[in-house]
Amino acid sequence: MPKPWATGAEDPGRIRRRQRRVAKAVSAGTRRAYGSYWERVVEVWGDRRIDEPTPLEIRQLAEEVKARAVVRKNSRGGRSAAEHLIAALRCMYRHAVADQLIAEADNPATRVPKPRRLASTRRALPNDRLAEIDDVAGVTGNDPELDLLILRLHTETACRRGGALALCPDDLDAEQCLVRLREKGETVRWQPVSPTLMRHLLRHAAERGATSGDQLLRYRTGQPITARRYDYLWTRLGKHLPWVARQGVTTHWLRHTTLTWAERNFGYGVAREYAGHTGKSDAGTTTTYVRADLHEAAAALAAMTGEPHPLAERRQRDLASARQYHRAA
């Protein structure tokens, strides 16, 4: 018996219509990541049924996207573009399987391997390089105060760019010197910051008009910043520091720097807690037994910044009390 939509555009199995439905069902972050790739799929296959493209055709489209990828300083030959296209198709086909439009065994996207990821060129920056970045950011540009706050926030917390942009005044726990970070995968976590950074964040919010529920990081005009501020910052730094431009240094290098320092000085468990990593990794089930907690992350921060942190001090008091109790017993 023919499907009721077999002759019309309302067929939910048509790729164009399927893409629109999936886009409404996923998070804003997923739409941003996959949106341009879905558009390309619709452009090429929009009127076809979702069960028509073959693994070979997906491979061919991935190679085409790879060849057309925009060349940037940190480009890896379009491998990331091909990987994202396949991931975008897998997302769309997962929903098709869930809606029983196709069987799991007929999913062509799962039969196309993603390109193998090359080792990252990012690495931890030495202290003198970090100092150069801060020095130049503090004496150039149209808002050095904002740029220094951004750099300090990322250096102390190792947060991602999205986490900093999502920060609002309600996410500041001044008493415990914690900030609430909302990052990729809809994760939410509390991260320790130094008393100095907390004071600057509170003052920034007050001076630039960020109220409850508003984005915290703002220009002097009171307008919230966007990702373009980061692009402007690193382009400017690259003009004054040729090694920044030559190596393609970005904010994510600060995350590498802080997490590397935490791992070298406090071990893998603390670095993992500091990073906000919760999923499985190559370390396997061992991570279940070596997990650190927020107090240990605060202790690492205190050592890194040279400033006492309320949570680290509380842990020290609790340990001292426990030792005294056991001696008395």
Secondary structure as UniProt FT lines:
FT   TURN            4..7
FT   TURN            9..10
FT   TURN            12..13
FT   HELIX           15..25
FT   HELIX           28..45
FT   TURN            46..47
FT   TURN            50..51
FT   HELIX           55..68
FT   TURN            73..74
FT   TURN            77..78
FT   HELIX           79..98
FT   TURN            99..100
FT   HELIX           104..106
FT   HELIX           109..111
FT   HELIX           127..139
FT   HELIX           144..157
FT   HELIX           161..165
FT   HELIX           169..171
FT   STRAND          172..173
FT   TURN            174..177
FT   STRAND          178..183
FT   HELIX           184..186
FT   STRAND          187..192
FT   HELIX           195..207
FT   TURN            208..209
FT   TURN            212..213
FT   TURN            220..221
FT   HELIX           227..240
FT   HELIX           242..247
FT   HELIX           251..266
FT   HELIX           268..275
FT   TURN            282..285
FT   HELIX           286..289
FT   HELIX           294..305
FT   HELIX           310..328
//
